[in-house]
Every structure is written in structure tokens, then in C-alpha cells.
Amino acid sequence: MSDISEVITTYIGSDGTTFEIDHLGIANPNQWGEFAIYRNNIQIAEFSTDAAGYLPEHRPLLPETDELIALAKVAVYESDQP
């Protein structure tokens, strides 16, 4: 993982594994609203929100933590599918 300070929240998976959600836009404003999910310091999935791609003055707010976790779970699930 590039910088632990970019991790904005974590969640525990059904198997007890900790997943970290990294907001890529903290270190790189051009990636505002884009997120990476890590398990054991290895990136396993990514997703973006409606805030991605907007100019700073037009960006919607980032989702609340519960919604980010829900989006991350979907991204992880989809990355595990064949």
C-alpha cells in the first residue's frame, strides 16, 4: 500500500479478515472519489463514487462510511467472480 494515511476506514469480512478502504484522492486530487480496497496490504479491488471526475468546485460529498463499506463489499465480491 502506498500510504497508510490514505486509509479512511476498515471493515471485517465474514471470515474475520480486515479490509482497508483507501481514498486515492487524498494523495492525488485527480483521483478524488476513487478508492482501492486492500487485504493484507495487497490491493484486491477498486471502485469509484459519483464524486469522481468532477472539478473540485462541483464535487458532490463523499458517501458516509456505511455506504463506502457497502460499495467496497460489492467491489470485492465482483473481483472474486470468475
N, C-alpha and C positions, 0 to 999 in steps of 0.2 A: 504494500500500500504506500502511496506516495507521501502522505502527510496525515498523521493521526488526528490533527486538529480539524480536518475536514469532516470527520465522522460526526454527524449530527444526532444520531440515535442508534440504538441497537435493539434487537429483539431476539427471543429464544424460540427456535424452531421446535416442532413436535418431538424431535429426537433429542432435545436438550442442547443442540448446537447453537452457539451465539452467532448472529449475523449482524454486520455493521453496515449502516447506510451512510455513504459518503456523498456530500453535496459537492460536486465537481466545481460549481460556480464560486465557491469560497476562494479558491486559489486562482481561478481563471474566470473572470466575469463573462467571457464569451460563452461559457458553459452553464450560465445561470439556469436553474431548473432542471439540470441533468444530474443523475445520480448513479452511483455504482454500488453494488452490494458485494460485500466480502465475507468469506467464511475461512477461518484460519489464515488470515492475511492474504488470501488468494481471491481475486475478483472472479465472481461466478455469474454475474448478471448485471444488467443496467436498465434504466428506464428514464423517461423524462416526463415533466409535467407541463401544464399549459403555460407556465412562466418561461419556458424555453423559447428562445428565438425572438423575444420582444426586446425592443430598446428599453434601457433602464427606466425611462420616464413612463413607459406604458406597461410594464410588467405587472401581472396580477400577483397577489400574495402567494407565497408557497403554501402548500397544504399543511394542515396540522399533523402532528406526529402520528396519530392513529391512521390517517389516510396515507401517509408516506409508507408506513409499515404494511398496509394492505396492498399498495402498489408494488412494494418490494416482494411480498409473498407471491404475487401473480408473476412477476418477472422471474423469480427463482423457479417457480413451478414450470413456466414456459421454457426456461433454459434446460430443464431436466427432461423434457419430452424428446423422443427420438425424431 
